[in-house]
Amino acid sequence: KNIEAWQDLKFGIFMHWGTYSQWGVVESWSICPEDEGWAQRKGPYSDDYYTYKKAYEGLQKTFNPINFNPDKWAGAAKDAGFKYMVFTFKHHDGFCMFDSKYTDYKITGAESPFRTNPRANIGKEVTKAFRDQGFMIGTYFSKPDWHCGYYWWPYFPPKDRNVNYDPKRYPERWQQYKDFTYNQVEEILSDYGKVDILWLDGGWVRPNTTIDPKVEWQRTIPYDQDIDMAKIAAMGRRHQPGLIVVDRSVTGEFENYRTPEQEIPAVPLQYPWETCMTMATSWSYVPGDTYKPGTIIHYLVDIVAKGGNYLLNVGPGPLGDYDTVAYARMKEIGAWIKVSGSAIYSTRPVAPYKVNNICFTQNKNKSVNAIYLAAENETVMPAVIRIKGIKPVAKASIQLLGVKGNLKWKTEAGETVISIPAAVQKNPPCRYAWALTISQVE
């Protein structure tokens, strides 16, 4: 039932935020000793791993987001048409954006200049602001914690993203890590009001039996890192009945929906899913980052036509606000949604899903939307739109969302040919994509 309700929402906002926003570097990964492009260290401390990690962990002493105003974020997100949110309570670096009593490496910690701010418990403030605006609430939590001595034991140097000791050899230490993780998740699910989604990342923390040898990064997992998801999920649902659990990439009963990252599947998937994607190039804030143009709307339409949800990420900056370009983009998306949202929300996929530049969605009353994706510089509507693969019944009416009255249409050589009035061609109801609703199809 809750998955159905979530599938009706279609469009979510994701926020990656932490101390790393001060350096404008990738979230967490630069302290991971792996030779991956995205994990490269940059800046004055990058030559020596230990000096760098110490400087990175020292960022908590200067992270002071004095412009933090989650009500402003939630208002802008609501106007943009987002319906649910996922916020990073803790990323892999272990820094808690909430007031955890199990660590002092947190936004409310003794080293944090922000701790005296009345809104210091950022996780609580963000979830409340969005909940007050009617959003479904998701909490992102990293299963690995590279700051915690029960995961990266200081006795051994870390080698890669994985736990740096064998949990089978040191079962007591691993049990301490399991307890630590359970306790922090319980804090988030019992102290922060209604939570709808527990969005877990760090899929290498998983039982050996779930490793898929066809997936390259899973082949390199050296140890069984079973964190007892059954116990975590049961506890979560005691506190939050109906909680959706997303144990990313760990196929099975605790991955209630799947999360392709930075990509849109070529064909509809046969299970609930959500594409998570950055609005700029990075998950975390980078000054002067390049933001995707308003054709983000095309991604939304394409994803929804294939039965998915779209979780779009905006990384707040070090002072606690989104980039002005992000706000501008949200305004553009909102303007389109106000006209065409009924072709997106609460719809389900319908064959043929997508033909050339036209995507299809079906409303609950069985009417069908054909959404025409405009080319890059296409600001004038074509005189006729031809639709293949959907056949209106003889007495069907066709409307262009945002324009009053019905359009003329006919069937010709197996296609539905819809005429667009000259005045509408020159002055379309919105930019980027135009949604036609067909009242009844065969």
Phi and psi in degrees as a GROMACS rama.xvg file:
@    title "Ramachandran Plot"
@    xaxis  label "Phi"
@    yaxis  label "Psi"
@TYPE xy
-69.1637  -33.5825  ASN-2
-62.3594  -42.6854  ILE-3
-58.8471  -45.9999  GLU-4
-62.8054  -40.4334  ALA-5
-65.7729  -40.1893  TRP-6
-64.8766  -26.4399  GLN-7
-68.8968  -24.7768  ASP-8
-77.6707  -34.4401  LEU-9
69.1993  -36.7038  LYS-10
-134.185  117.432  PHE-11
-124.623  155.463  GLY-12
-107.967  134.101  ILE-13
-110.967  142.532  PHE-14
-134.719  116.698  MET-15
-98.6189  116.556  HIS-16
-146.493  136.162  TRP-17
-171.216  -170.149  GLY-18
-62.3017  -27.9328  THR-19
-60.2828  -20.2072  TYR-20
-62.4936  -21.07  SER-21
-68.1231  -35.1183  GLN-22
-90.1918  -12.4539  TRP-23
65.6526  33.0705  GLY-24
-107.421  169.294  VAL-25
-57.1087  141.568  VAL-26
-62.3527  124.81  GLU-27
65.4307  -42.2109  SER-28
-63.6173  -21.8055  TRP-29
-70.2425  -14.5219  SER-30
-93.8918  3.66824  ILE-31
-92.3554  121.725  CYS-32
-78.4691  61.3213  PRO-33
-120.509  148.007  GLU-34
-90.0004  65.3738  ASP-35
-115.229  146.206  GLU-36
-52.635  -44.453  GLY-37
-74.7744  -13.9356  TRP-38
-97.6865  5.45123  ALA-39
-63.2746  136.278  GLN-40
-81.7162  141.682  ARG-41
-131.449  159.366  LYS-42
100.05  -175.971  GLY-43
-66.4806  -20.5279  PRO-44
-102.738  7.58506  TYR-45
-72.9953  -15.2009  SER-46
-73.4649  -24.5521  ASP-47
-126.446  121.013  ASP-48
-56.2745  -48.3091  TYR-49
-69.1137  -38.5636  TYR-50
-62.9655  -41.7045  THR-51
-64.2866  -47.5079  TYR-52
-62.1101  -39.3088  LYS-53
-64.1995  -42.8762  LYS-54
-65.5736  -39.0962  ALA-55
-62.9021  -46.0109  TYR-56
-68.3034  -24.2616  GLU-57
-73.083  -11.4397  GLY-58
-60.2158  -22.4081  LEU-59
-60.9514  -24.2388  GLN-60
-78.4686  -17.0448  LYS-61
-117.263  -3.25862  THR-62
-78.0781  107.371  PHE-63
-140.965  77.3302  ASN-64
-77.3957  73.0003  PRO-65
-66.5322  -16.5666  ILE-66
-94.1471  9.12475  ASN-67
-58.1562  119.717  PHE-68
-144.931  85.7052  ASN-69
-64.705  -22.9925  PRO-70
-65.9172  -35.825  ASP-71
-64.3256  -44.7349  LYS-72
-59.2487  -49.6657  TRP-73
-64.0898  -38.0239  ALA-74
-63.8408  -46.1822  GLY-75
-65.0808  -39.5356  ALA-76
-66.5257  -39.7882  ALA-77
-64.2411  -44.8202  LYS-78
-62.8735  -28.9  ASP-79
-78.331  -10.8999  ALA-80
97.4916  4.36834  GLY-81
-67.828  144.764  PHE-82
-119.797  -16.806  LYS-83
-143.007  165.009  TYR-84
-137.75  153.43  MET-85
-133.264  123.622  VAL-86
-118.966  138.88  PHE-87
-75.2726  98.3116  THR-88
-70.5017  -39.4518  PHE-89
-153.205  126.136  LYS-90
-96.3541  -175.546  HIS-91
-60.7571  -26.9244  HIS-92
-68.5334  -11.3895  ASP-93
88.0743  -4.58069  GLY-94
-73.8117  124.026  PHE-95
-91.1453  125.591  CYS-96
-90.0667  27.3634  MET-97
-147.482  169.581  PHE-98
-88.6598  75.1653  ASP-99
-79.6096  137.535  SER-100
-87.7707  2.1448  LYS-101
-99.8411  2.05663  TYR-102
-154.963  156.685  THR-103
-102.686  1.31734  ASP-104
-87.7009  81.015  TYR-105
-159.72  163.157  LYS-106
-63.5875  -23.8594  ILE-107
-101.436  12.1971  THR-108
-74.3868  167.791  GLY-109
-59.9114  -28.7571  ALA-110
-85.2511  -9.68272  GLU-111
-87.5133  121.644  SER-112
-66.0796  -17.877  PRO-113
-83.8851  -8.25881  PHE-114
-60.6279  -26.0493  ARG-115
-87.4045  -5.44292  THR-116
-70.0646  138.038  ASN-117
-59.4176  -19.595  PRO-118
-108.282  31.1067  ARG-119
-61.9677  -32.8902  ALA-120
-80.7166  82.1781  ASN-121
-59.1699  -44.0852  ILE-122
-54.9169  -43.6216  GLY-123
-66.1862  -43.4022  LYS-124
-66.852  -41.8587  GLU-125
-66.8463  -48.5664  VAL-126
-64.1255  -37.6717  THR-127
-65.6891  -45.5406  LYS-128
-59.31  -43.1533  ALA-129
-74.4644  -37.2287  PHE-130
-62.593  -39.7772  ARG-131
-62.8145  -23.6372  ASP-132
-95.1414  8.95063  GLN-133
88.5791  14.6595  GLY-134
-79.4665  149.271  PHE-135
-76.4715  137.933  MET-136
-106.756  127.258  ILE-137
-119.493  137.766  GLY-138
-114.87  118.459  THR-139
-83.2854  134.092  TYR-140
-143.665  131.443  PHE-141
-87.4048  125.172  SER-142
-67.9803  -42.291  LYS-143
-77.1695  149.413  PRO-144
-137.97  104.784  ASP-145
-78.8672  1.37293  TRP-146
-100.707  -22.2165  HIS-147
-80.8723  127.686  CYS-148
-66.6503  -13.2527  GLY-149
-83.5486  -12.4592  TYR-150
-105.96  -59.3557  TYR-151
-99.9392  93.1063  TRP-152
-67.1815  122.911  TRP-153
-59.7559  -17.1327  PRO-154
-61.7992  -35.1875  TYR-155
-113.065  147.709  PHE-156
-73.9486  146.116  PRO-157
-69.2028  140.914  PRO-158
-102.185  -33.8399  LYS-159
-161.285  -158.441  ASP-160
-71.6975  -15.3265  ARG-161
-82.1826  168.331  ASN-162
-53.8836  141.879  VAL-163
-100.702  19.6522  ASN-164
-145.178  164.372  TYR-165
-85.4835  112.554  ASP-166
-57.0655  -25.9093  PRO-167
-69.9118  -33.352  LYS-168
-79.7029  -27.852  ARG-169
-127.185  64.1569  TYR-170
-63.1432  -30.2448  PRO-171
-66.3152  -42.0554  GLU-172
-64.5725  -42.9736  ARG-173
-64.5482  -36.8379  TRP-174
-62.9613  -38.3221  GLN-175
-62.5897  -37.4939  GLN-176
-68.1362  -41.5766  TYR-177
-60.2489  -42.6958  LYS-178
-64.4608  -43.498  ASP-179
-58.3195  -46.8959  PHE-180
-63.8601  -48.5675  THR-181
-55.8589  -45.4612  TYR-182
-64.3722  -41.4521  ASN-183
-68.6291  -41.1568  GLN-184
-62.3186  -39.3199  VAL-185
-63.804  -38.1722  GLU-186
-57.6587  -48.3968  GLU-187
-63.6656  -36.7702  ILE-188
-89.524  -4.09211  LEU-189
-120.342  -18.0765  SER-190
-109.968  3.87554  ASP-191
-124.27  28.3187  TYR-192
70.9641  -160.883  GLY-193
-70.4729  123.962  LYS-194
-119.439  131.977  VAL-195
-100.896  -30.6688  ASP-196
-132.965  128.428  ILE-197
-102.714  107.76  LEU-198
-103.957  98.501  TRP-199
-96.1828  132.745  LEU-200
-118.093  169.715  ASP-201
89.1333  57.8731  GLY-202
-66.7679  -4.58877  GLY-203
-77.1403  -16.3829  TRP-204
-84.0434  96.4341  VAL-205
-161.979  159.557  ARG-206
-68.1459  145.257  PRO-207
-52.907  -35.5053  ASN-208
-64.7504  -16.3175  THR-209
-97.7579  0.0547476  THR-210
-70.8282  131.429  ILE-211
-100.222  106.749  ASP-212
-64.8142  -12.0883  PRO-213
-78.0498  -15.4796  LYS-214
-97.1321  120.691  VAL-215
-55.8769  -49.7275  GLU-216
-67.8664  -24.7414  TRP-217
-74.5055  -28.4444  GLN-218
-63.6203  -24.8271  ARG-219
-91.8557  2.73123  THR-220
-70.5568  116.29  ILE-221
-83.4641  -23.2459  PRO-222
-130.596  156.721  TYR-223
-71.2482  117.698  ASP-224
-118.807  57.9559  GLN-225
-75.3138  117.964  ASP-226
-102.939  5.25366  ILE-227
65.1122  64.3527  ASP-228
-63.7285  -31.0182  MET-229
-60.3  -41.5221  ALA-230
-68.5995  -42.3498  LYS-231
-63.9567  -45.9267  ILE-232
-65.2888  -41.2843  ALA-233
-62.9502  -43.5964  ALA-234
-62.5305  -44.4433  MET-235
-58.191  -41.3891  GLY-236
-79.0181  -19.2318  ARG-237
-66.6563  -43.1744  ARG-238
-78.559  -34.8063  HIS-239
-131.951  83.342  GLN-240
-55.4478  135.816  PRO-241
80.552  10.0223  GLY-242
-54.6022  131.337  LEU-243
-84.5083  126.328  ILE-244
-110.013  128.521  VAL-245
-118.963  88.6442  VAL-246
-87.6987  85.7654  ASP-247
-51.2575  130.031  ARG-248
72.059  -4.67966  SER-249
-98.3597  89.6461  VAL-250
-60.3295  137.115  THR-251
143.379  -162.054  GLY-252
-70.1778  -14.3134  GLU-253
-104.432  11.8961  PHE-254
-114.201  81.241  GLU-255
-67.2768  -26.2562  ASN-256
-145.946  159.048  TYR-257
-100.458  159.053  ARG-258
-133.686  72.704  THR-259
-55.8231  138.062  PRO-260
-108.081  128.102  GLU-261
57.577  23.683  GLN-262
-149.359  156.49  GLU-263
-113.266  122.998  ILE-264
-56.3846  147.928  PRO-265
-70.9041  -29.8618  ALA-266
-132.323  161.652  VAL-267
-58.4697  144.049  PRO-268
-99.3084  151.347  LEU-269
-92.7943  23.78  GLN-270
-149.015  164.385  TYR-271
-63.9086  136.972  PRO-272
-152.632  164.115  TRP-273
-147.506  124.372  GLU-274
-82.0439  124.254  THR-275
-101.6  133.278  CYS-276
-149.042  150.68  MET-277
-85.7115  143.824  THR-278
-75.2663  -34.5633  MET-279
-101.594  -149.43  ALA-280
-92.9592  -23.8542  THR-281
-113.756  152.486  SER-282
-69.2687  -36.7809  TRP-283
-99.5951  164.567  SER-284
-64.9505  130.386  TYR-285
-129.781  124.791  VAL-286
-60.4045  135.43  PRO-287
69.4148  19.6791  GLY-288
-61.5762  156.559  ASP-289
-90.8184  120.271  THR-290
-94.0375  144.154  TYR-291
-62.6501  147.253  LYS-292
-72.9693  -177.731  PRO-293
-61.5104  -11.0592  GLY-294
-69.3293  2.37413  THR-295
-48.1242  -33.1824  ILE-296
-58.1755  -36.6748  ILE-297
-62.2584  -39.736  HIS-298
-62.4864  -45.2834  TYR-299
-57.0959  -48.3051  LEU-300
-63.1758  -45.8621  VAL-301
-61.3337  -44.661  ASP-302
-64.3006  -46.8387  ILE-303
-65.8928  -37.7814  VAL-304
-61.9961  -27.0865  ALA-305
-95.5201  8.30804  LYS-306
91.0486  9.94606  GLY-307
-101.683  173.843  GLY-308
-106.707  160.037  ASN-309
-120.52  115.135  TYR-310
-106.932  107.049  LEU-311
-105.262  126.15  LEU-312
-94.4224  134.519  ASN-313
-124.245  125.17  VAL-314
-96.3514  113.759  GLY-315
-64.5816  151.261  PRO-316
-82.1794  176.542  GLY-317
-64.1928  -23.5427  PRO-318
-90.3527  -3.93339  LEU-319
101.466  26.7124  GLY-320
-138.676  160.906  ASP-321
-74.584  158.274  TYR-322
-64.0583  148.094  ASP-323
-60.1608  -31.6019  THR-324
-66.039  -36.3994  VAL-325
-62.9791  -43.7857  ALA-326
-61.8742  -40.9838  TYR-327
-63.0065  -42.4396  ALA-328
-65.5837  -40.4871  ARG-329
-61.6704  -37.3412  MET-330
-62.5142  -42.6819  LYS-331
-63.3294  -44.2578  GLU-332
-63.4173  -42.6011  ILE-333
-60.5798  -40.1049  GLY-334
-62.178  -39.792  ALA-335
-69.3126  -44.4588  TRP-336
-60.6225  -38.4028  ILE-337
-59.3109  -32.8523  LYS-338
-85.2614  -45.3237  VAL-339
-113.148  4.91866  SER-340
-56.2048  -29.9435  GLY-341
-68.1226  -15.7408  SER-342
-87.0861  -2.99955  ALA-343
-112.788  -61.4828  ILE-344
-65.8546  143.366  TYR-345
58.453  19.7202  SER-346
-94.5416  168.862  THR-347
-132.032  158.303  ARG-348
-67.8419  151.204  PRO-349
-143.428  134.484  VAL-350
-62.8598  144.426  ALA-351
-89.2755  18.8399  PRO-352
67.6937  -60.3581  TYR-353
-152.454  128.114  LYS-354
-128.616  116.724  VAL-355
52.7841  -117.605  ASN-356
-103.639  22.0755  ASN-357
-119.101  124.906  ILE-358
-107.09  150.769  CYS-359
-120.32  140.414  PHE-360
-136.94  157.367  THR-361
-119.724  133.307  GLN-362
-81.6458  165.809  ASN-363
-67.5603  -21.4664  LYS-364
-86.754  10.8594  ASN-365
76.9636  -0.840428  LYS-366
-67.6227  155.567  SER-367
-120.202  138.18  VAL-368
-102.661  131.63  ASN-369
-110.888  115.776  ALA-370
-109.367  115.677  ILE-371
-88.07  118.298  TYR-372
-87.7596  114.572  LEU-373
-71.1526  145.767  ALA-374
-68.3625  169.826  ALA-375
-51.3146  -47.4151  GLU-376
-107.939  21.383  ASN-377
-86.6953  99.7687  GLU-378
-110.13  -10.8533  THR-379
-106.993  132.771  VAL-380
-73.56  148.067  MET-381
-67.5698  156.78  PRO-382
-67.1087  -34.3326  ALA-383
-133.452  144.565  VAL-384
-115.619  127.25  ILE-385
-105.124  130.537  ARG-386
-119.857  128.672  ILE-387
-109.565  149.475  LYS-388
91.2986  -7.75249  GLY-389
-131.374  129.369  ILE-390
-116.555  110.601  LYS-391
-67.247  148.875  PRO-392
-69.1693  161.899  VAL-393
-55.882  -36.9134  ALA-394
-98.4934  14.8268  LYS-395
-65.5982  145.647  ALA-396
-102.688  148.697  SER-397
-125.144  127.424  ILE-398
-119.989  146.041  GLN-399
-95.0457  119.297  LEU-400
-59.2506  132.533  LEU-401
95.8871  -4.28189  GLY-402
-128.003  131.777  VAL-403
-73.1792  149.891  LYS-404
88.9263  171.312  GLY-405
-99.144  152.446  ASN-406
-94.9774  154.24  LEU-407
-79.3724  140.714  LYS-408
-149.215  160.364  TRP-409
-150.627  166.495  LYS-410
-103.511  132.009  THR-411
-145.565  119.846  GLU-412
50.5961  44.1574  ALA-413
77.199  2.41825  GLY-414
-111.598  153.654  GLU-415
-92.7653  122.701  THR-416
-110.564  116.378  VAL-417
-110.643  128.099  ILE-418
-89.8961  133.978  SER-419
-106.288  121.513  ILE-420
-58.733  147.363  PRO-421
-55.1078  -42.5218  ALA-422
-63.769  -35.6268  ALA-423
-74.1257  -37.1693  VAL-424
-54.2079  -45.8564  GLN-425
-76.4073  -26.5358  LYS-426
-131.541  70.2799  ASN-427
-63.6517  157.91  PRO-428
-69.6487  -17.1839  PRO-429
-162.63  177.008  CYS-430
-100.303  164.991  ARG-431
78.1404  -42.4456  TYR-432
-158.708  145.193  ALA-433
-124.783  127.946  TRP-434
-104.599  124.263  ALA-435
-107.754  129.538  LEU-436
-107.519  123.415  THR-437
-101.873  120.122  ILE-438
-63.0449  -35.5671  SER-439
-152.906  133.895  GLN-440
-121.495  161.126  VAL-441
